Amino acid sequence: MERKPLSETLKDATSGGASQDQRVKKRKNREHKKWAKKMKMIEHSLRAAGEENEKIEQENGFKRQMLRRNQAGIKQQKAGFCDVQNKKITEQESRVGALLKEPLVQDLL
């Protein structure tokens, strides 16, 4: 029985008898699988982020629409309030004008 040198025995034990090319191919294959898995995870994360962004944009569109409605309502209320105040002021001015024409008030002035 022929005895192998220690370096060959270690080589056979660590590589399972595979040649250098086979070991390189296996290593590259492992690296490629890791890379592919990482890319798949990144792709999944990006897709999820894109879906979340789309949902947020839809919500923002709805909120923008509600804000415009609220602003229009406020503008209308403000205009109505101003009209009411102007009517009150006009009414008060006419009352003051009528009071100023009264003889008793004329005597006081």
Backbone hydrogen bonds, N-H to C=O, Kabsch-Sander energy under -0.5 kcal/mol:
donor,donor_aa,acceptor,acceptor_aa,energy
9,T,5,P,-2.0
10,L,6,L,-2.7
11,K,7,S,-2.1
12,D,8,E,-2.7
13,A,9,T,-2.1
14,T,10,L,-2.6
15,S,11,K,-2.3
16,G,12,D,-1.2
17,G,11,K,-0.5
18,A,15,S,-1.2
23,R,19,S,-2.2
24,V,20,Q,-2.3
25,K,21,D,-2.5
26,K,22,Q,-2.5
27,R,23,R,-2.5
28,K,24,V,-2.8
29,N,25,K,-2.6
30,R,26,K,-2.5
31,E,27,R,-2.6
32,H,28,K,-2.7
33,K,29,N,-2.4
34,K,30,R,-2.4
35,W,31,E,-2.7
36,A,32,H,-3.1
37,K,33,K,-2.5
38,K,34,K,-2.5
39,M,35,W,-2.7
40,K,36,A,-2.2
41,M,37,K,-2.2
42,I,38,K,-2.4
43,E,39,M,-2.8
44,H,40,K,-2.4
45,S,41,M,-2.5
46,L,42,I,-2.9
47,R,43,E,-2.5
48,A,44,H,-2.5
49,A,45,S,-2.6
50,G,46,L,-2.6
51,E,47,R,-2.4
52,E,48,A,-2.3
53,N,49,A,-2.6
54,E,50,G,-2.3
55,K,51,E,-2.2
56,I,52,E,-2.5
57,E,53,N,-2.6
58,Q,54,E,-2.1
59,E,55,K,-2.3
60,N,56,I,-2.8
61,G,57,E,-2.3
62,F,58,Q,-2.2
63,K,59,E,-2.7
64,R,60,N,-2.8
65,Q,61,G,-2.2
66,M,62,F,-2.4
67,L,63,K,-2.5
68,R,64,R,-2.3
69,R,65,Q,-2.1
70,N,66,M,-2.7
71,Q,67,L,-2.8
72,A,68,R,-2.5
73,G,69,R,-2.5
74,I,70,N,-2.7
75,K,71,Q,-2.6
76,Q,72,A,-2.3
77,Q,73,G,-2.6
78,K,74,I,-2.9
79,A,75,K,-2.3
80,G,76,Q,-2.4
81,F,77,Q,-2.9
82,C,78,K,-2.7
83,D,79,A,-2.3
84,V,80,G,-2.3
85,Q,81,F,-2.7
86,N,82,C,-2.8
87,K,83,D,-2.3
88,K,84,V,-2.3
89,I,85,Q,-2.7
90,T,86,N,-2.6
91,E,87,K,-2.5
92,Q,88,K,-2.8
93,E,89,I,-2.8
94,S,90,T,-2.3
95,R,91,E,-2.1
96,V,92,Q,-2.7
97,G,93,E,-2.7
98,A,94,S,-2.3
99,L,95,R,-2.8
100,L,96,V,-2.5
101,K,97,G,-0.9
102,E,98,A,-0.5
102,E,99,L,-1.2
106,Q,102,E,-2.0
107,D,103,P,-2.1
108,L,104,L,-1.3
109,L,105,V,-1.4
